[in-house]
Amino acid sequence: MPTIQFLEGSLQGQSFEVDHLGATLGSSNRCELQVADTGVAQKHLTLTHEKGQWVLRDLRTKQGTTVNQQPVRETLLGNGDVVRLGSASFRFRLSGSEPLPLPPASSAPAASLRASLHQEAPATSELTAGDKATIDELRATYQRLVAEISQVIVGQQDVIEEVLMAIFCKSHALLVGVPGLAKTLLVSTISNVLELSFKRIQFTPDLMPADITGTEVLEEDRTTGGRVYRFVHGPIFANMVLADEINRTPPKTQAALLEAMQERHVTIGEATHNLPKPFFVLATQNPIEQEGTYPLPEAQLDRFIFNIRVGYPTAEEEQLIIKRVTSTYSAKPTRQLTAEDVVRLQDVVRRVPAADGVVAYAANLARATRPKQPEAPDFVREMVSWGAGPRAGIYLVLAAKARAILHGRYHVTTGDIQAVAYPVLRHRVLTTFNAEAAGVTSDDIIRMLIEQLRTPGVKGV
């Protein structure tokens, strides 16, 4: 395995081994290696092993990446190449080559790049050889999925990853963002590259439950002259259902989704109709316009595994969006996975092992959000009116398993739990009036909990 040796920055003097699955480097804790230095983007660059060679790709960062002082977007790496990202730099050394000198600060041997962040041992593997082969295949497929989606969607890499994680977790997601951020386009594009049937429901104040689920109509049998009831399927009978502006319709119509989301079937009269497999509800919500809206009740919010924040693009991304939309550019993403593939991968996700310490960490994180629990910190008691329920711990572990698979790993780490904590918990942690007045959001509460909560049995995490 090759080694990267940091020459400058916060990791100066440290070295890390990169396995055959490669790695993402950036300032976000979603990366395999977090490089907390100025000028380093959240996801700055990737190192991938392709056809026996190591490839560096800059992830379209504004700051850029240089190799041997030359700006690059994509290049092959050779032994001894020096890579700079922001104020940090490292030397790339291939395995089997002679060690190159490190700066004087180094005294520690090379650590595994993934294990260096979280040292807990994986649980006994429940994965078969076929499951591991499927995970390896999915890692490559995931990269292709992101590449195909990126032909249509500019940026939003975290949003894409979170939507795909929700899909592989066999669950639903709520996308929150202002109009014009391509939420609808993102969902329809994902349905295309996954070869799934797709229906869009525009939620309005006059929408009725039967408009979603379908209804029985009375028809005359022309051969007998008798009358029979025939069920006409509603738009909910699709693999992927986009509930656009779900908070625009009254609670009675919102509730029409509850049975479908939880049970994967709908009941009309005395008949139960099963929904196709796989089945997902991806709902959108506008956080600005609240006049004439009906906020989702907590019971329904709890059915969504993620509350995904869709933010504004960067200046560079916005310029690219304008160029594409105002030109003859036409993207034609190709299909990468079938519905059967998605169902198979959903089963593999649930078999990914998670160590007892990781499960305990997820449970403790969820329990710490409840102000009346003895383990709740003082700031939770002061600023949280209602915390996350047991479903939060379940979703933390399940989403972490999906993230581990997408990153090509066979087991879950506490880093995976921390990475998914924000979308899993932000709609399950309700802040008090005093917290809102002070500008403290649920994301702030989650961040403080992650900083305070330590991994059971692991020092320094």
C-alpha positions as CSV (number, residue, x, y, z in Angstrom):
1,M,0.0,0.0,0.0
2,P,1.3,3.5,-0.8
3,T,2.0,6.0,2.0
4,I,1.3,9.7,2.1
5,Q,3.7,11.7,4.3
6,F,2.6,15.1,5.4
7,L,5.3,17.8,5.0
8,E,3.3,20.9,6.1
9,G,0.1,21.7,7.9
10,S,-1.7,20.4,11.0
11,L,-0.7,16.8,10.1
12,Q,3.0,17.7,9.6
13,G,5.2,14.7,10.4
14,Q,2.4,12.1,10.2
15,S,2.1,9.4,7.6
16,F,-0.8,7.3,6.5
17,E,-1.2,4.2,4.4
18,V,-3.8,4.2,1.6
19,D,-5.4,0.9,0.8
20,H,-6.6,-0.3,-2.6
21,L,-10.0,1.4,-2.1
22,G,-8.5,4.8,-2.2
23,A,-9.5,7.8,-0.1
24,T,-11.0,11.3,-0.1
25,L,-9.0,14.1,1.6
26,G,-10.7,17.3,2.8
27,S,-11.7,19.4,5.8
28,S,-15.0,17.6,6.3
29,N,-15.3,14.7,8.7
30,R,-17.0,12.8,5.9
31,C,-13.6,12.3,4.3
32,E,-11.4,9.3,5.1
33,L,-8.7,11.7,6.1
34,Q,-9.7,15.1,7.5
35,V,-7.1,17.8,6.7
36,A,-8.0,20.8,8.9
37,D,-5.9,23.5,7.2
38,T,-6.7,26.8,5.6
39,G,-7.5,26.6,1.9
40,V,-8.6,23.0,2.1
41,A,-12.1,22.4,0.7
42,Q,-14.7,20.1,2.5
43,K,-13.9,17.4,-0.1
44,H,-10.7,18.5,-1.8
45,L,-9.2,15.6,-3.7
46,T,-9.5,11.8,-4.2
47,L,-6.8,9.2,-4.5
48,T,-8.0,6.1,-6.5
49,H,-6.3,3.0,-7.7
50,E,-7.2,2.3,-11.3
51,K,-5.6,-0.3,-13.6
52,G,-2.5,-0.6,-11.5
53,Q,-1.9,3.1,-11.2
54,W,-2.8,5.8,-8.6
55,V,-4.8,8.7,-9.8
56,L,-5.3,12.0,-8.1
57,R,-8.4,14.1,-8.9
58,D,-9.1,17.6,-7.7
59,L,-12.8,17.8,-6.9
60,R,-13.3,21.1,-8.7
61,T,-12.1,23.1,-5.7
62,K,-11.8,26.9,-5.9
63,Q,-8.4,26.7,-4.2
64,G,-7.0,24.0,-6.5
65,T,-4.4,21.3,-6.1
66,T,-0.8,21.2,-7.2
67,V,1.5,18.3,-7.9
68,N,5.2,19.2,-7.9
69,Q,4.2,22.9,-8.0
70,Q,2.1,22.4,-11.2
71,P,-1.7,23.0,-11.0
72,V,-3.7,19.8,-11.8
73,R,-7.3,18.6,-12.1
74,E,-6.4,14.9,-12.7
75,T,-3.0,13.2,-12.9
76,L,-1.2,10.0,-12.3
77,L,0.9,10.0,-9.1
78,G,4.5,8.7,-9.0
79,N,6.8,7.8,-6.2
80,G,8.0,11.0,-4.4
81,D,5.5,13.4,-5.9
82,V,4.6,16.3,-3.6
83,V,1.0,17.3,-3.5
84,R,-0.2,20.6,-2.0
85,L,-3.8,21.3,-1.0
86,G,-4.3,24.7,0.7
87,S,-1.7,25.2,3.4
88,A,-1.0,21.5,3.7
89,S,1.3,19.3,1.6
90,F,2.2,15.7,1.5
91,R,4.6,13.4,-0.3
92,F,3.3,10.3,-2.1
93,R,5.4,7.2,-1.7
94,L,4.7,3.9,-3.5
95,S,5.0,0.7,-1.5
96,G,8.3,-1.1,-1.9
97,S,10.2,2.0,-2.7
98,E,12.9,3.4,-0.4
99,P,11.6,5.6,2.4
100,L,12.0,9.3,1.8
101,P,13.0,11.6,4.6
102,L,10.3,13.2,6.7
103,P,10.3,16.5,8.5
104,P,11.9,16.4,12.0
105,A,8.4,16.4,13.6
106,S,7.8,12.8,12.6
107,S,8.4,10.0,15.0
108,A,5.3,7.8,14.5
109,P,5.1,4.9,12.1
110,A,2.6,5.0,9.2
111,A,-1.0,4.4,10.4
112,S,-3.9,3.0,8.4
113,L,-5.6,6.0,6.8
114,R,-9.0,4.8,7.8
115,A,-8.2,3.3,11.2
116,S,-6.2,6.4,12.2
117,L,-9.3,8.3,12.8
118,H,-11.3,5.7,14.8
119,Q,-9.5,2.8,16.3
120,E,-12.4,0.5,17.3
121,A,-12.2,-3.1,16.1
122,P,-14.8,-4.3,13.7
123,A,-17.4,-6.7,14.9
124,T,-17.3,-10.3,13.7
125,S,-18.1,-10.2,10.1
126,E,-21.5,-11.4,8.9
127,L,-20.7,-10.8,5.3
128,T,-20.2,-13.6,2.9
129,A,-17.5,-13.5,0.2
130,G,-20.3,-12.6,-2.3
131,D,-21.4,-9.7,-0.1
132,K,-17.8,-8.4,0.0
133,A,-17.6,-8.7,-3.8
134,T,-20.9,-6.8,-4.0
135,I,-19.5,-4.0,-1.8
136,D,-16.3,-3.7,-3.8
137,E,-18.5,-3.5,-7.0
138,L,-20.8,-0.9,-5.4
139,R,-17.8,1.4,-4.5
140,A,-16.9,1.5,-8.2
141,T,-20.6,1.8,-9.2
142,Y,-21.1,4.7,-6.7
143,Q,-18.3,6.7,-8.3
144,R,-20.0,6.1,-11.7
145,L,-23.4,7.1,-10.3
146,V,-22.0,10.4,-9.0
147,A,-20.3,11.0,-12.3
148,E,-23.5,10.4,-14.2
149,I,-25.6,12.6,-11.9
150,S,-23.0,15.3,-12.0
151,Q,-23.6,15.6,-15.8
152,V,-27.0,17.1,-14.8
153,I,-26.5,18.4,-11.2
154,V,-23.6,20.8,-10.6
155,G,-22.1,20.4,-7.1
156,Q,-24.3,19.2,-4.2
157,Q,-22.0,16.2,-3.6
158,D,-23.1,15.8,0.0
159,V,-26.7,15.9,-1.0
160,I,-26.3,13.3,-3.7
161,E,-24.5,11.0,-1.2
162,E,-27.2,11.4,1.5
163,V,-30.0,10.7,-1.0
164,L,-28.3,7.6,-2.2
165,M,-27.7,6.5,1.4
166,A,-31.4,6.9,2.2
167,I,-32.2,4.8,-0.9
168,F,-29.8,2.0,0.1
169,C,-31.2,2.1,3.7
170,K,-34.7,1.3,2.3
171,S,-36.0,4.6,3.7
172,H,-37.2,8.1,2.9
173,A,-35.7,11.5,2.9
174,L,-36.8,15.1,3.3
175,L,-35.0,17.7,1.2
176,V,-35.2,21.3,2.6
177,G,-34.1,24.2,0.4
178,V,-35.2,27.4,-1.3
179,P,-36.7,27.2,-4.8
180,G,-34.3,26.9,-7.7
181,L,-31.7,24.6,-6.2
182,A,-32.6,21.6,-8.5
183,K,-34.2,19.4,-5.8
184,T,-36.8,18.1,-8.2
185,L,-34.2,17.7,-11.0
186,L,-31.9,15.8,-8.6
187,V,-34.6,13.3,-7.7
188,S,-35.7,12.6,-11.3
189,T,-32.1,12.3,-12.4
190,I,-31.3,9.7,-9.7
191,S,-34.4,7.7,-10.7
192,N,-33.1,7.6,-14.3
193,V,-29.6,6.4,-13.4
194,L,-31.1,3.8,-11.1
195,E,-33.6,2.7,-13.7
196,L,-36.6,3.2,-11.3
197,S,-40.1,4.2,-12.1
198,F,-40.7,7.8,-11.0
199,K,-43.8,9.9,-10.2
200,R,-44.1,13.5,-9.0
201,I,-46.9,14.7,-6.8
202,Q,-47.3,18.5,-6.5
203,F,-48.8,19.1,-3.1
204,T,-51.4,21.8,-3.0
205,P,-54.0,22.9,-0.5
206,D,-56.8,21.2,-2.5
207,L,-55.0,17.9,-2.9
208,M,-57.1,15.0,-1.6
209,P,-55.8,11.6,-0.2
210,A,-57.4,9.7,-3.1
211,D,-55.3,11.9,-5.5
212,I,-52.2,10.2,-4.0
213,T,-53.3,6.6,-3.3
214,G,-55.8,6.1,-6.0
215,T,-59.5,5.2,-5.8
216,E,-62.1,2.7,-6.8
217,V,-64.4,3.7,-9.7
218,L,-67.7,2.1,-10.7
219,E,-67.6,0.7,-14.2
220,E,-70.2,-1.2,-16.3
221,D,-69.2,-4.6,-17.6
222,R,-70.2,-4.4,-21.3
223,T,-70.5,-8.2,-21.6
224,T,-72.8,-8.8,-18.7
225,G,-74.3,-5.3,-18.2
226,G,-73.4,-5.5,-14.5
227,R,-71.5,-2.9,-12.6
228,V,-68.1,-3.6,-10.9
229,Y,-65.6,-1.6,-9.0
230,R,-62.1,-1.2,-10.5
231,F,-59.2,0.2,-8.6
232,V,-57.3,3.0,-10.4
233,H,-53.8,3.3,-9.1
234,G,-52.6,6.7,-7.8
235,P,-49.1,8.2,-8.4
236,I,-47.8,6.6,-5.2
237,F,-47.5,3.3,-7.1
238,A,-43.9,4.0,-8.3
239,N,-40.4,3.1,-7.1
240,M,-39.5,6.7,-6.4
241,V,-42.2,9.2,-5.4
242,L,-41.4,12.9,-5.2
243,A,-43.7,14.7,-2.8
244,D,-43.0,18.2,-4.0
245,E,-43.6,21.0,-1.3
246,I,-45.2,18.5,1.1
247,N,-46.0,21.2,3.6
248,R,-48.4,22.9,1.2
249,T,-51.2,20.4,1.8
250,P,-53.4,19.8,4.8
251,P,-52.6,17.1,7.4
252,K,-55.3,14.8,6.1
253,T,-53.6,14.5,2.8
254,Q,-50.1,14.4,4.3
255,A,-51.3,11.5,6.4
256,A,-52.1,9.5,3.2
257,L,-48.4,8.9,2.9
258,L,-47.9,7.5,6.4
259,E,-49.2,4.0,5.7
260,A,-47.3,3.8,2.4
261,M,-44.0,5.0,4.0
262,Q,-44.2,2.6,7.0
263,E,-46.0,-0.4,5.7
264,R,-45.2,-0.3,1.9
265,H,-48.8,-0.8,1.0
266,V,-52.1,1.2,0.9
267,T,-55.5,0.2,2.0
268,I,-58.5,1.2,-0.1
269,G,-61.8,0.1,1.3
270,E,-61.3,-3.6,2.2
271,A,-58.5,-4.2,-0.2
272,T,-54.8,-3.8,0.5
273,H,-52.5,-3.0,-2.4
274,N,-48.8,-3.6,-2.2
275,L,-46.4,-1.0,-3.5
276,P,-43.6,-1.9,-5.9
277,K,-40.1,-2.7,-4.7
278,P,-38.0,-0.7,-4.0
279,F,-40.2,2.2,-2.8
280,F,-39.0,5.6,-1.6
281,V,-40.6,8.9,-0.8
282,L,-38.4,11.9,-1.3
283,A,-40.2,15.0,-0.1
284,T,-39.2,18.6,-0.6
285,Q,-39.9,21.6,1.6
286,N,-39.4,25.3,1.2
287,P,-38.0,26.7,4.5
288,I,-38.8,30.3,3.7
289,E,-42.4,30.7,2.8
290,Q,-44.4,29.6,5.8
291,E,-47.6,31.5,5.1
292,G,-50.3,29.1,4.0
293,T,-48.3,26.0,4.9
294,Y,-49.0,23.0,7.2
295,P,-45.9,22.0,9.1
296,L,-45.4,18.2,9.1
297,P,-46.2,16.6,12.4
298,E,-43.3,15.1,14.4
299,A,-44.8,11.6,13.9
300,Q,-44.5,11.9,10.1
301,L,-41.1,13.7,10.3
302,D,-39.8,10.7,12.2
303,R,-40.5,8.5,9.2
304,F,-37.8,10.3,7.2
305,I,-34.4,8.9,7.8
306,F,-32.7,12.2,6.7
307,N,-33.5,15.8,6.8
308,I,-31.2,17.0,4.0
309,R,-30.2,20.6,3.8
310,V,-29.8,21.7,0.1
311,G,-27.7,24.9,0.1
312,Y,-26.7,27.5,-2.4
313,P,-23.9,26.5,-5.0
314,T,-20.5,28.1,-4.8
315,A,-19.6,31.0,-7.1
316,E,-17.8,28.6,-9.5
317,E,-20.7,26.1,-9.5
318,E,-23.2,28.9,-10.1
319,Q,-21.3,30.1,-13.1
320,L,-21.2,26.6,-14.5
321,I,-25.0,26.3,-14.0
322,I,-25.6,29.5,-15.9
323,K,-23.4,28.4,-18.7
324,R,-25.1,25.0,-19.1
325,V,-28.7,26.3,-18.8
326,T,-28.1,29.2,-21.3
327,S,-26.4,27.0,-23.9
328,T,-27.2,24.0,-26.0
329,Y,-25.7,21.7,-23.4
330,S,-27.7,18.4,-23.1
331,A,-26.7,15.7,-20.6
332,K,-27.8,12.1,-21.2
333,P,-26.8,10.1,-18.0
334,T,-26.7,6.4,-18.5
335,R,-28.4,3.8,-16.2
336,Q,-26.1,2.1,-13.7
337,L,-28.4,0.0,-11.4
338,T,-31.7,-1.7,-11.9
339,A,-34.5,-2.0,-9.3
340,E,-33.4,-5.6,-8.6
341,D,-29.8,-4.3,-7.9
342,V,-31.1,-1.7,-5.5
343,V,-33.1,-4.4,-3.5
344,R,-30.1,-6.7,-3.4
345,L,-27.9,-3.8,-2.1
346,Q,-30.5,-2.9,0.6
347,D,-30.2,-6.5,1.9
348,V,-26.4,-6.2,2.0
349,V,-26.5,-2.9,3.9
350,R,-28.3,-4.6,6.8
351,R,-25.7,-7.4,7.0
352,V,-22.8,-5.0,7.4
353,P,-21.4,-5.6,10.9
354,A,-21.2,-2.8,13.5
355,A,-19.1,-3.3,16.7
356,D,-20.8,-3.1,20.1
357,G,-18.9,0.1,20.8
358,V,-20.2,1.7,17.7
359,V,-23.8,0.7,18.5
360,A,-23.3,2.1,22.0
361,Y,-22.0,5.3,20.6
362,A,-25.0,5.8,18.4
363,A,-27.4,5.0,21.3
364,N,-25.6,7.4,23.6
365,L,-25.7,10.1,21.0
366,A,-29.4,9.7,20.6
367,R,-30.1,9.5,24.3
368,A,-28.0,12.6,25.0
369,T,-30.4,14.7,22.9
370,R,-33.2,14.1,25.5
371,P,-33.3,16.9,28.1
372,K,-34.9,14.7,30.8
373,Q,-32.4,11.8,30.5
374,P,-29.7,11.8,33.2
375,E,-27.0,11.5,30.6
376,A,-28.1,14.8,28.9
377,P,-25.5,17.6,29.1
378,D,-26.5,20.9,30.7
379,F,-26.7,22.7,27.4
380,V,-29.2,20.1,26.2
381,R,-31.4,20.6,29.3
382,E,-31.3,24.4,28.7
383,M,-31.8,24.5,24.9
384,V,-33.7,21.4,23.8
385,S,-37.4,21.0,24.4
386,W,-37.7,17.5,22.9
387,G,-35.1,15.0,21.9
388,A,-34.7,12.1,19.4
389,G,-36.6,8.9,19.9
390,P,-35.4,5.3,19.6
391,R,-35.8,5.4,15.8
392,A,-32.9,7.9,15.7
393,G,-30.4,5.3,17.0
394,I,-31.7,2.8,14.6
395,Y,-31.3,5.2,11.7
396,L,-27.8,6.3,12.9
397,V,-26.5,2.8,12.7
398,L,-28.3,1.9,9.5
399,A,-27.2,5.1,7.7
400,A,-23.6,4.5,8.9
401,K,-23.7,1.0,7.4
402,A,-24.8,2.5,4.0
403,R,-22.0,5.1,4.2
404,A,-19.4,2.4,5.0
405,I,-20.5,0.5,1.9
406,L,-20.4,3.6,-0.3
407,H,-16.9,4.2,0.9
408,G,-15.9,0.6,0.2
409,R,-15.5,-0.6,3.8
410,Y,-16.9,-3.8,5.3
411,H,-17.7,-2.5,8.8
412,V,-18.9,0.7,10.5
413,T,-16.8,3.2,12.4
414,T,-17.8,6.0,14.8
415,G,-16.7,8.4,12.0
416,D,-19.6,7.1,10.0
417,I,-22.0,7.7,12.9
418,Q,-20.7,11.3,13.2
419,A,-21.0,11.9,9.5
420,V,-24.7,10.9,9.3
421,A,-25.6,12.5,12.7
422,Y,-26.6,15.8,11.3
423,P,-29.2,14.7,8.7
424,V,-30.5,12.0,11.0
425,L,-30.9,14.1,14.1
426,R,-31.6,17.7,12.9
427,H,-35.4,17.1,12.5
428,R,-35.6,15.1,15.7
429,V,-34.1,17.7,18.0
430,L,-36.5,20.5,18.9
431,T,-34.9,23.6,20.4
432,T,-36.5,25.8,23.0
433,F,-37.7,29.4,22.5
434,N,-34.6,30.7,24.3
435,A,-32.3,28.7,22.0
436,E,-34.1,30.1,18.9
437,A,-33.9,33.6,20.3
438,A,-30.1,33.1,20.8
439,G,-29.8,31.8,17.2
440,V,-28.9,28.2,18.3
441,T,-30.1,25.6,15.8
442,S,-30.5,21.9,16.1
443,D,-27.3,21.5,14.0
444,D,-25.4,23.5,16.7
445,I,-26.7,21.2,19.4
446,I,-25.6,18.1,17.4
447,R,-22.1,19.6,16.8
448,M,-21.7,20.3,20.6
449,L,-22.9,16.8,21.4
450,I,-20.3,15.2,19.0
451,E,-17.6,17.4,20.4
452,Q,-18.5,16.4,24.0
453,L,-19.4,12.7,23.6
454,R,-16.5,10.3,23.6
455,T,-16.5,6.9,21.9
456,P,-17.0,4.2,24.6
457,G,-13.6,2.5,25.3
458,V,-11.7,4.7,22.8
459,K,-9.4,7.4,24.0
460,G,-9.1,10.7,22.1
461,V,-12.0,10.2,19.8
